Amino acid sequence: MSGNDIAWLVALGAPVLCLDTCAVLDLMRDPTRDNVRSHERAAALDLLVAAEGGSKLVALLADQVVLELGEHMQNVEDEAREAIVKLKAQLGRIDAVAAIYGSVGTADLRHLDDHVMRARKIVDRWTKAVVVANQRADVPNKALIRLNSARTPARKGKDSMKDCVVIETYLDTVRSLRGASHTHPIVFASSNTKDYVGEIGSALKPDLAAEFASLQMDYAPNWAAAKYQLGFR
C-alpha cells in the first residue's frame, strides 16, 4: 500500500480486519455443513455494516485474495446450490415414508430457494466495502523464503505459496501501519485452521504467533472471534 493509504488508515483511527480467502467464501458455502454456525454469520453481517460505514472498521483484502475469490466464487456458489437441492430431495423421501406411516404434512423449504442468491449478495457487499492491500514487489520473494522454510502457513508436502503471499502481504501492511503509529486492533481472520492452528488446539502456531505478537496483531478462526477481538460487542 502507498504511504498515502497508510497515512489515511492511521488518521481514520479504526480497527483493521485482514481477510483470508476462506473467510469470505465461508459466507457463501453450503449451509447444510455441520460446522456452519448462525452466530458467526451474524457477526460477519455486523462487521460488514461497520466496514460499509467507512469509519468504524477497515477491512483489507490482499491482492492474492482478490484473485482467489475470482477463481473460486462460482464453484462455491454452485456447491451451495447443489447441497440445497440435495437437502430438499432427502426431505422429500423422508416425507414419503412418513406419509405411508400415517403422517400428514410435508416439510416446506421454499425459504431456501433464494438462499444462494442472498449469500452471494452479502459477499458482493464485502468485496465492495474492502480496501485492497496491494502487495509490494518484495512480497513474492518473502513468501518463497517462508515456503522453503516451512513457516506457517506453509508446511512440508503442501504447496502453500499462495497462502504465504497472502500472509506476507498482510504482515507488510501491518508493519507499515504500526510504524506509522496505528494503535487500534488488527485481526487476521481465516478459517483455515489446519494450516494456521494445526490438528489440535485453537492457538496460532508458535512461529506465526511470534510474528503477530511483535506487531500486536491477532488471529481469528471465525467471524465471531474476529468481531470480539476487534472490539465490537
C-alpha positions in Angstrom: 0.0 0.0 0.0 1.2 3.5 -0.7 2.3 5.9 2.0 -0.8 8.0 1.4 -3.0 4.9 2.0 -1.2 4.1 5.2 -1.5 7.7 6.4 -5.2 7.7 5.7 -5.8 4.5 7.6 -3.8 5.8 10.6 -5.7 9.1 10.6 -9.0 7.2 10.4 -8.3 5.6 13.8 -10.3 2.4 13.2 -9.6 -1.2 13.8 -8.4 -3.3 10.9 -9.6 -6.7 9.7 -7.4 -8.6 7.3 -9.5 -11.2 5.4 -8.3 -14.5 4.1 -10.0 -16.1 1.1 -11.7 -18.8 3.0 -13.3 -16.4 5.5 -15.1 -14.6 2.7 -16.1 -17.8 0.8 -17.4 -19.2 4.1 -20.3 -16.7 3.9 -21.5 -18.4 0.7 -20.7 -22.1 1.4 -23.1 -25.0 1.6 -25.4 -24.1 4.6 -26.0 -27.8 5.4 -22.4 -28.4 6.6 -22.1 -29.4 10.2 -19.7 -26.6 11.0 -22.0 -23.8 9.9 -22.9 -21.5 12.9 -25.6 -18.9 12.7 -23.8 -16.6 15.3 -20.7 -16.5 13.1 -22.7 -15.4 10.1 -24.5 -12.8 12.2 -21.0 -11.5 13.3 -20.0 -11.2 9.7 -23.0 -9.1 8.9 -22.4 -6.8 11.9 -18.8 -6.3 10.8 -20.0 -5.7 7.2 -22.2 -2.9 8.4 -19.3 -1.4 10.3 -17.0 -1.6 7.3 -19.6 -0.1 4.9 -19.9 2.9 7.3 -16.4 3.9 6.3 -15.1 4.9 9.7 -15.8 2.2 12.3 -13.9 -0.6 10.6 -11.4 -1.0 7.8 -11.4 -4.4 6.0 -8.4 -5.2 4.0 -8.2 -7.7 1.1 -4.8 -8.8 -0.2 -4.2 -8.8 -3.9 -3.9 -12.5 -3.8 -7.2 -12.9 -2.0 -8.9 -10.9 -4.7 -7.5 -13.3 -7.3 -8.6 -16.3 -5.4 -12.1 -15.1 -4.9 -12.5 -14.6 -8.6 -11.2 -18.1 -9.1 -13.3 -20.0 -6.6 -16.5 -17.9 -6.1 -18.6 -19.7 -8.8 -17.6 -23.2 -7.6 -18.6 -22.4 -4.0 -21.9 -20.9 -5.2 -22.6 -24.0 -7.3 -21.8 -26.3 -4.4 -24.2 -24.5 -2.1 -27.0 -24.6 -4.6 -26.4 -28.4 -5.2 -26.4 -29.0 -1.4 -29.8 -27.3 -1.0 -31.3 -29.3 -3.9 -29.9 -32.5 -2.2 -31.5 -31.5 1.1 -34.9 -30.9 -0.5 -34.7 -34.3 -2.2 -33.7 -36.0 1.0 -36.6 -34.4 2.9 -39.0 -35.4 0.1 -38.0 -39.1 0.6 -38.5 -38.8 4.3 -41.9 -37.2 3.9 -42.9 -40.0 1.5 -42.0 -42.6 4.1 -43.7 -40.7 6.9 -46.9 -40.4 4.8 -47.0 -44.2 4.4 -47.0 -44.4 8.2 -49.9 -42.1 8.5 -48.2 -38.7 8.9 -49.9 -35.6 7.5 -47.9 -32.7 6.1 -44.6 -32.1 4.3 -41.5 -30.1 5.0 -41.6 -26.6 3.4 -38.2 -25.4 2.3 -39.2 -22.7 -0.1 -37.5 -20.1 2.0 -34.2 -21.6 0.8 -34.9 -21.1 -2.8 -33.1 -17.8 -2.9 -30.6 -18.5 -0.2 -27.6 -18.8 -2.5 -28.5 -15.5 -4.2 -28.8 -13.7 -0.9 -25.5 -15.2 0.3 -23.8 -14.0 -2.9 -25.1 -10.5 -2.4 -23.5 -10.5 1.1 -20.2 -11.5 -0.4 -20.5 -8.9 -3.1 -21.1 -6.2 -0.4 -18.0 -7.3 1.3 -15.9 -7.1 -1.8 -17.1 -3.5 -2.3 -16.5 -2.5 1.3 -12.9 -3.6 1.5 -9.7 -1.7 0.9 -7.3 -3.7 -1.4 -3.9 -4.3 0.2 -1.5 -4.2 -2.7 1.5 -6.5 -2.4 4.9 -4.8 -2.8 7.5 -6.1 -5.2 9.4 -8.0 -2.5 6.4 -10.0 -1.2 6.7 -12.9 -3.6 10.4 -13.4 -2.6 9.5 -13.2 1.1 6.7 -15.7 0.5 9.1 -18.1 -1.2 11.5 -17.9 1.7 8.6 -18.7 4.1 7.5 -21.6 1.9 11.0 -23.1 1.7 11.4 -22.7 5.5 8.1 -24.4 6.1 7.0 -21.4 8.3 3.3 -21.1 8.9 1.1 -21.2 6.9 3.5 -23.3 4.8 4.1 -26.9 5.8 6.1 -29.8 4.3 4.3 -31.7 1.5 1.9 -28.9 0.6 2.0 -26.2 -2.0 1.3 -23.2 0.2 2.8 -20.4 -1.9 -0.5 -18.6 -2.3 -1.1 -18.7 1.4 2.4 -17.4 2.1 1.8 -14.5 -0.4 -1.4 -13.6 1.5 0.2 -13.6 4.9 3.4 -11.7 3.8 1.2 -9.1 2.2 -0.7 -8.5 5.4 2.4 -8.6 7.6 4.0 -6.0 5.3 0.9 -3.8 5.5 0.5 -4.1 9.3 4.2 -3.4 9.7 3.7 -0.1 7.9 0.6 0.7 9.9 2.3 0.1 13.2 5.3 2.0 12.1 3.1 5.0 11.4 1.6 4.8 14.9 -1.6 2.9 14.2 -2.6 1.7 17.7 -6.0 0.1 17.2 -6.8 -3.6 17.0 -5.7 -5.5 13.9 -7.0 -9.0 13.3 -6.3 -11.6 10.6 -9.3 -13.8 10.0 -9.0 -17.2 8.4 -11.0 -20.4 9.0 -8.1 -22.4 7.5 -7.2 -23.7 11.0 -5.4 -26.8 9.6 -2.6 -24.6 8.3 -2.7 -21.8 10.9 -3.5 -23.7 14.1 -2.8 -27.3 13.4 -4.6 -30.5 14.2 -5.0 -29.9 17.9 -5.9 -26.8 20.0 -7.0 -23.3 19.0 -3.9 -21.2 19.4 -2.0 -19.9 16.4 1.1 -21.9 15.6 4.1 -20.6 17.6 6.2 -19.3 14.7 3.5 -17.1 13.3 2.2 -16.2 16.7 5.5 -14.6 17.5 5.4 -12.6 14.3 1.8 -11.5 15.1 2.8 -10.6 18.7 5.6 -8.3 17.5 3.0 -6.3 15.5 0.2 -6.5 18.2 -1.8 -8.5 15.7 -4.4 -11.1 16.5 -5.7 -14.2 14.7 -9.4 -15.2 14.5 -10.5 -18.6 13.2 -14.0 -17.4 12.5 -16.1 -14.2 12.2 -17.4 -14.2 15.7 -13.9 -14.3 17.1 -12.9 -11.5 14.8 -15.8 -9.4 15.9 -14.8 -9.8 19.6 -11.1 -9.2 19.0 -11.8 -6.1 17.0 -13.6 -4.6 20.0 -17.2 -4.9 18.7 -19.5 -6.2 21.4 
